[in-house]
Amino acid sequence: MTGTPTTAEAPPTPVRRRALLSWALWDWGSAAFNAVVTTFVFSTYLASRAFVDPALVRDEGSSATAAAAVERELAHNAATVSTALTIAGLVVALVAPAIGRLADTSGHRKRSVFIATIGIVLSIVGMVFVAPEQPYLVLGAALIGIGTVAYEIACVGYNAMLGQVATGPKTGRVSAIGWAAGYFGGIVLLIVLLVLCIQDFGVEGKGGLLQLPATVASGQWDVRVAIGIAAVWLAVSSIPLFVVVPEAPADPSRRGSLWSAYADLGRDIARLWRTRRNVLAFLLASAVFRDGVGAVFTFGGIIAAQVFGFSPSGVIMFAIVANVVAGISTVVSGRLDDRFGSRPLIMVSLVGLSVFGTAVLFAGSAQASFWVLGLGLCMFVGPVQSSSRAYLAKLATPGREGELFGLYATTGRAASFIAPALFGVAVTIGGSTRYGILGVVVVLIAGLVLMAFVRDEPAAAPGGSGGSGAPGAPGA
């Protein structure tokens, strides 16, 4: 296919395998940020004892007071990272919709993804220089924040490009292929980093086959080299997208400045409220359930380690298998999405997540229980994310996808505090990390309830409203 929007009379644009592969490879490469930076390697590194006063760590076992001092320092590290991510979320909420709109109108959608991807890669490269010393903590947190802003902005344009890769009945399947590529990319990258850099092969103080210095005193180069490899992984995997997939055409009738983009955005939100409230209802519901889905991975490793006694390498091994399960289920869900629709698949996935999440509360402490229930959760994580993206892509008018996906990013970021807050409340009241899963389940159920008010509606026609919308509404 080409990047030119289809017309109302034209049949759905077929999927070009080369363009699809190139598009999906960006998702494959994004595992460098999602799996390595924010989930399993760098964020864990920043929150570890590597950034606590060595004297406190040395005396940690001498008394309860010393142990409490270390715990306070670790809480401070986590709070520093959390603050950086909160600021990043606010920045994304403010700029993502306008950037998406300008990228659509100017015909520079791919350029916006390219610039943002450079920002992600540079932020990851910067993390290589974050030495395991307290003064570097703020630098590391700032780099995660910067990388998060760049990643979310890149996703606005990247998700909008889904409409250039496939339209009509193929949208759900193609979206699922992209999500699955991300999961499988995470699998391969985590295995590479585990073997080359992180796994202890019996040599004390050395990590991986490269025998990298793996202690705080020696600079923790096992983690830092792994981060550098992740940066290269993302950079190389992104190249096909920018070479193969064509740029979206410009819309001269809608040109304007950044400030006019915000003014137009406000008018479009008001117009959506008047003409396509179903779209706004979906944006609200998806913001809530996506926060819960994200928390499944964010806090899954913590629960595995603290409640079920997984070692650090055990957590990574579980992550690898979890990505396999999530990737396979996402591929399968793409066909189900095209056959039954995105909304039913989202609803079923949220029910599955809620059931398996609740079961974790009563699972005892056997690791086998967590393997079963954790992988059960992973079966539904990919499908709900993929179908959510596909549902929005079907509603968006070709040529105006960036606006709607900008709002999608904004609403998601606006709700990103809910699951972490409820997780913390549940842990505090229950007195155990295990109870945190209740906070996550509450968010998932809330998203399910909100999703029940979202109706199925036909895909938007180019230049038209799609459903009952009025011309000019974003994505409508």
C-alpha positions, 0 to 999 in steps of 0.5 A, a space after each residue: 500500500 501507499 501512505 495515501 489515504 483511501 477514498 470512500 469509494 476505494 476498497 480497503 488498502 491491502 497490507 504490504 508485507 514489506 511495509 508491515 515488517 518495517 513498521 513492526 520492527 519499530 515495536 520490536 526495537 522498542 523493547 529496549 526501552 520498555 523491557 530494559 529501561 523501565 521494567 527489568 534492568 535500569 529502573 531496578 538498578 536505580 532503585 537498588 542499594 547501588 545508590 545508597 551510602 556504602 557505609 549504610 549498606 555495610 552496616 545494614 545487618 548490624 541492627 534494626 536501626 541500620 536496616 531501617 536507614 537503608 530502607 529509607 534510602 531505597 524509598 528515596 531512590 524510588 521516589 526520585 524515579 517516580 518524580 521524574 516519571 510524573 513530570 514526564 507524564 505531565 509533559 506528555 499530556 501537554 504536548 502529545 495532542 498538539 504534536 500529533 495534530 501538527 504531524 498530521 497536518 504538515 505531512 511530517 508524521 514519520 519525521 516526528 517519530 524519527 526525531 523522537 526515536 533519536 531522543 530515546 536512543 540518546 537518553 539510553 546512551 546517556 544511561 551508560 554513564 550513570 555510575 553506581 554512586 549517589 550523585 548520579 541518581 538524579 541524572 539517571 532519573 532525569 534520563 528515564 524521564 526524558 526517554 519516557 517523553 520521547 518514547 510517548 511522543 514517538 508512539 503518537 506518530 507510530 500508532 497513527 502510522 497503523 492506518 498507513 500500513 493496513 486499513 479496514 478488516 486487516 487493522 486488528 491483525 496488523 496491530 496485533 502483529 506490532 504488539 507481538 513483535 514488541 513482546 518477542 523483541 523483549 524476549 530476544 533482547 533479554 536473553 541476549 543481555 542475560 547471557 552476555 552481561 548479567 547472568 552469573 556463570 560462577 565467577 564472583 563479581 563478573 557478569 555474563 559471558 563477557 565477564 563484565 565487572 558486576 559489583 558496585 565497587 567495580 562500576 556495575 558495568 554488567 548493567 551499563 553495558 547491557 544498557 548500551 547494547 539496548 540503545 544499539 538494538 533500538 537504533 538498528 531496529 528502527 531504520 526500516 520504518 524510516 526507509 520503507 514506510 512512506 510519509 503521510 501526505 500533508 493537509 494544507 487546509 489545516 496548517 497552523 502553529 503550535 498554539 493554533 493546534 491547541 486552540 483547534 484541539 480544544 474545539 475538537 474535544 468540544 465537538 467530540 462531546 457534542 457529536 461523538 461522545 462514544 469516542 470520548 467514552 472509549 478514551 476515558 475507559 481505555 485510560 483507566 484499564 491501560 493503567 491497570 494493564 501497565 501495572 500488571 507488568 510494573 508490579 509483577 516483578 516486585 510481587 514475584 520477588 517479595 511475595 514468592 521469593 524469586 531471585 533477580 535472575 528468576 525474575 528475568 527468566 519469568 519475564 522472558 517466558 511471560 513475553 513468549 506467552 503474551 506474544 503468542 496470545 497477541 498474534 492469535 488475538 489479532 485474528 479474533 479481533 478482525 472476526 469478532 471486533 475489538 470491543 468484545 476482545 477488550 471486554 473478555 481480556 479485562 475479565 480474564 485479567 481481573 480473575 487471574 489477578 484476584 487469584 494471586 491474592 489466595 495463591 500462597 507462596 509457592 513459586 509454581 502458583 505464581 508461574 501459573 497465575 502470572 502467565 495467565 495474566 500475560 495471556 490477556 495483557 497483549 490482546 487488550 493493548 492491541 485491540 485498544 489501539 486497533 479500535 481507535 485506529 478504526 474510528 480515526 479518519 485517514 489523515 487525522 489519526 495523529 490527533 486521536 492518538 495524541 489524545 489517546 496518549 494524553 488520557 493514558 498519561 492523565 490516569 497513570 497515577 491511579 494503579 500505583 496509588 491504589 497499589 500503595 494503599 492496598 499494601 499499606 492497609 494489608 501490611 503485605 506486598 501481596 495485597 497490592 494486586 487488589 489495587 491493580 484489580 480494582 483499576 481493571 474492573 473500573 476500566 471494564 465497567 467504563 468499557 461497558 458504556 462504549 458502543 461498537 460503531 463503524 469505522 470512520 470514512 475519510 474526511 467524514 464523521 464515522 458513525 454519527 460524528 460531525 465533520 472536523 471532529 478529531 479522528 471523526 
